[in-house]
Amino acid sequence: MSGSSTTTIREMTEGDAVEVAALSGELGYPSTPEQIGARLRAIEGHPDARVFVATDPGGRVRGWVHVFGHRQLESDGAAGVGGLVVEAGSRGQGIGRALMDVAESWARERGYQRVTIPSNVIRERAHRFYQRLGYAIVKTQHKLEKPIL
């Protein structure tokens, strides 16, 4: 899809589930490859969501980004980043920027005029990364959750 001589960005496949699961753990969301595969199948069935991976020349997954569109009644819709992670040993090499570029292009192609990113208040390094890409903190809020099983 895109990339430099060292990194290729492409859509995720189920064959990437083991490596994506490991990276999800680095992000703080431990998952099994089976869980990742099931989630990917659900995302693939949704026309307004994608997961992209960054691979090295050997095909090893070094990072991923999940981007999705959401339409709202109370305001113009936006594309959201559900998650972005780059392998700890590969950070600072432009992989995160490349993944965000692809996510932003995907959103733009679908008519979204903005991209939103929720980020835990303790992730100061991530905030600095996003701000270098032109993102601004627009509000702080609580996230409430209720299990409905």
C-alpha positions in Angstrom: 0.0 0.0 0.0 2.6 2.5 1.1 5.9 2.7 2.8 9.5 3.6 2.7 12.4 1.3 1.8 12.3 -0.1 5.3 8.6 0.0 6.2 5.5 -1.1 4.3 1.9 -0.1 5.4 -0.8 -2.5 4.4 -4.2 -3.7 5.6 -4.1 -6.2 8.4 -4.9 -9.9 7.7 -5.7 -12.7 10.1 -2.1 -14.0 9.5 -0.9 -11.0 11.5 -2.9 -11.9 14.6 0.0 -13.3 16.6 2.2 -10.2 16.2 -0.7 -7.8 16.6 -1.7 -9.5 19.8 1.8 -9.1 21.2 1.7 -5.4 20.3 -1.7 -5.0 21.9 -0.1 -6.2 25.1 2.5 -3.5 24.7 -0.3 -1.0 24.4 -1.8 -2.3 27.7 -4.5 -4.4 26.2 -3.4 -8.1 26.5 -5.1 -10.2 23.9 -4.8 -13.6 22.4 -4.3 -14.2 18.7 -7.7 -15.8 18.7 -9.3 -12.7 20.2 -7.5 -10.4 17.7 -8.6 -12.6 14.8 -12.3 -12.5 15.9 -12.1 -8.7 16.4 -10.5 -8.3 13.0 -13.3 -10.3 11.4 -15.9 -8.0 13.0 -14.0 -4.9 11.8 -13.6 -6.3 8.3 -17.4 -6.7 8.2 -17.9 -3.0 8.9 -17.5 -0.8 5.8 -16.3 2.2 7.8 -13.4 0.7 9.7 -9.9 -0.6 8.9 -6.8 -1.9 10.6 -3.4 -1.1 9.0 -0.1 -2.7 9.9 3.5 -1.5 9.4 5.9 -4.3 8.4 9.6 -4.4 8.1 11.4 -5.8 5.0 11.1 -9.3 6.4 7.4 -9.0 6.8 7.4 -8.7 10.6 4.7 -6.5 12.0 6.2 -3.5 13.8 3.0 -1.5 14.5 -0.6 -1.1 13.8 -3.4 1.5 13.8 -7.2 0.9 13.9 -9.2 3.7 12.3 -13.0 4.0 12.1 -15.7 6.4 11.1 -18.4 7.6 13.4 -21.4 9.7 12.5 -23.1 11.7 15.2 -26.4 13.5 15.3 -25.2 16.3 17.6 -22.1 17.1 15.6 -20.3 16.4 12.3 -18.9 12.9 12.2 -15.2 12.2 12.5 -12.8 9.4 12.1 -11.5 8.0 15.3 -8.3 6.1 16.0 -9.2 3.2 18.1 -5.6 2.3 18.8 -2.1 2.9 17.6 1.0 1.0 18.8 4.6 0.7 17.5 6.8 -2.0 18.9 9.0 -0.5 21.7 12.3 -1.3 19.9 11.0 0.3 16.7 9.8 3.7 18.1 11.3 6.9 16.8 11.8 5.6 13.3 8.7 7.2 11.7 6.5 4.1 11.8 3.8 5.8 14.0 3.8 8.8 11.7 3.5 6.6 8.6 0.6 4.7 10.2 -1.2 8.0 11.1 -0.6 9.3 7.6 -2.4 6.2 6.2 -5.2 6.5 8.8 -5.7 10.2 8.0 -5.7 9.5 4.2 -8.3 6.7 4.8 -10.5 9.2 6.7 -10.1 12.0 4.2 -11.1 9.6 1.3 -14.3 8.9 3.2 -15.2 12.5 3.6 -14.3 13.0 7.3 -12.9 16.4 8.0 -11.2 15.5 11.4 -9.6 12.7 13.2 -10.1 12.2 16.9 -7.9 10.2 19.3 -8.7 9.2 22.8 -5.6 8.9 24.9 -5.3 8.1 28.6 -4.1 11.2 30.6 -1.0 9.2 31.8 0.3 8.7 28.2 2.3 11.9 28.1 4.8 10.5 25.5 1.9 9.6 23.2 0.4 13.1 23.7 3.6 14.7 22.6 3.8 12.4 19.6 0.3 13.4 18.5 0.9 17.1 19.1 4.0 16.9 16.9 1.6 15.6 14.2 -0.7 18.6 14.6 -3.3 17.2 17.0 -4.5 19.4 19.9 -6.0 18.4 23.2 -9.5 19.7 23.0 -11.1 18.3 26.2 -10.6 16.1 29.2 -13.5 13.7 30.1 -14.4 10.6 32.0 -15.2 7.4 30.2 -18.0 5.5 31.8 -18.7 1.9 31.2 -21.4 -0.6 32.1 -21.2 -4.3 31.3 -24.5 -5.4 29.6 -24.0 -9.2 29.4 
